[in-house]
Amino acid sequence: MEILPDLENRLPGRGAYTCIDRRCLTSAIAQRQFKRAFKHDVTVMPAEQFIEYIRLLLHDRIIGLIGLANKAGSITAGSSMVIDAARAKKKPGLVIVAEDVSEAIGDKIIQTATVHQISHRTVLSKDDLGLILGKAPRSAIAVASGGFVAQLEKAIDRYTNFLGEV
């Protein structure tokens, strides 16, 4: 029997729970807790490989949600356009700032979002944001208020929690 992560709780079969945190997962693998939970010999990837696999799943979830929001026309991209959107009458529900943006630009975007009471997160790279949108690298994106905001916040928070950045 092989252990697979089921981050969305949708896979068939029996499951075992561990918190979505790299330390918990490393501990569970080291202490053979999956064998105990399933009362059967199980195959588990080495801890670092398993952690990287889950990190990629969480990362891909964020990328997929941003891609869907973009297809739905809910994305504004680029630092100046995000700042303008934050100052507009109809405000976005979420601002995402790239991790590798310059400190001055990142601070300006985050400060504008904070002043206008818009939720913001820092995740992904400028290249990632640009690739998702099919454009050049982007420093920030704004997601229009609606269904994508809550899903993206949850996905980003799970990702940063897993990486231990919370």
N, C-alpha and C positions, 0 to 999 in steps of 0.2 A: 504494500500500500504506500502510495506517495502523497506527501503533504503538499497541498496547493493553497495559496492565499485566496480568500473569497471576500474581497473588500466591500462588495455590494450585497452580500448575503443572498446570492442567487444560485449558487451551484447546488446540484443535487447531492444527496448523501449526508453522512454524519459529519458534524463539525466540532471543532474545539476552539475555544476562545483564548486569545491573548491580547493584551492591549496593543494598539497600533503605536508602538514606540520601539525604537531600535534596541534599547537596553532590555526591555521586557522580552523581546523576541530572541535576542542573544542568550539571555538567561534561560528561556524556555527550551531552546535547542541544546544548550550545554547541560541542563539538568534532565534532559530526555523526558520532558513533560508531555510531549505529544504521544510518546509510547504509552505513558500512563493514562492519558485521556482516552485513547482509543483501545486500550487493553490489548494491544497487538503490536508486533514489530512494524515500524514505519520507516520510510525513506525520507530523509530531510536533507535538502541541499546544505552545504556548509553555510555557517551563519552569515558571513560577509556576502556570499553569493545570493542567499535568500533575501537579505536586507536590500541589496541592490535591485533585485527583481521587484520587490514591493515598492521601492522608491520609484522605479520606472513606471509601475502601474499607477501610482498616485500622480506622478508627473504627467503621464499620458491622459489621465482623467481631466486634469486642468486644461491641457491643450485641447482635448476634445470639446469641452464645454465652451471654451473661448471660440473655437472654430464654429460651433453651432450658433453661438450668439452672433458671430460675424455674418453667417449666412442669413440669419434672421434680421440683419440690419441694425443690431443693437450695440455696435461697437463704434467708438470714436477713437482714432489713433493719432499719436504724435503729441509731444509735450504741450505745444502751444494750443492745439485743438482741445486737449483734455482740460487745460486751464480755462479756456473759453467756455467749454461745456459746463464746468463747475460754477462759473459765474453767470450762466444763462438762467432764464426763468425756470425752464424745465431741467432740473438737475439729474445727473446720472445717479445710479444706485450704488456704484462701486467704481473705484479708481484702482488700477493695478499699475504699480511702478516697477520697472525692471531692476533687478538686483545690481546690475553693473552700470547703471546710469551715473553720471557725475553727481557728486554730492550736492553741488549748487542747484542743479536742475531737480534732482530728487527731493531736496528740501522744499523748493518752491512749489512743486506739485503737491506734496504732502501737506504743506502749510495751507495751500489754497483749499484742498479737500477738507481739512480740519475746520477751517474758518466757515466753510459752507455746509458743515455737518454731513459730509459724504464719507461713507466707509471707505477705507483704503487698505491695500495689502501690498507688500513688496515680495515679488516672486518671479521666477524665470529670468532669462537674459533678454537683452535687446534683440539679439538675433532670433531667439525663440518667438518673441512677440511679432517680429516682422515676418518670419516664416509662416506662422499660423494665418496671418492676414494676406499672405502673398505679396508682401511689400518689402521695402528696405527695412533695416532694423528700426525699431520704435522704442522710445524711452518709456512711454506710458500708454495705457489704453483706458478708456472709460466705458463702462457697461451701463446701458440704459436701465432704468428701474424696471423691474419685472421679475419673471420666474428664474432667469439665469443668475441673478444676484445672490440669492440664498444658496443655490447649488454651488456656485463658484466660491463663495465664502467658506462653505463647509469643506469643499475639496482642498482649498488652499490651506485652511487651518489644519486639516488632517495631515497634509504634506509637511508643513512646517513643524507640527508636533512630532511627526515621525522622525524628522531630521534632528529634533531636539533644539529647535530654534525658538520655542515659545517660552 
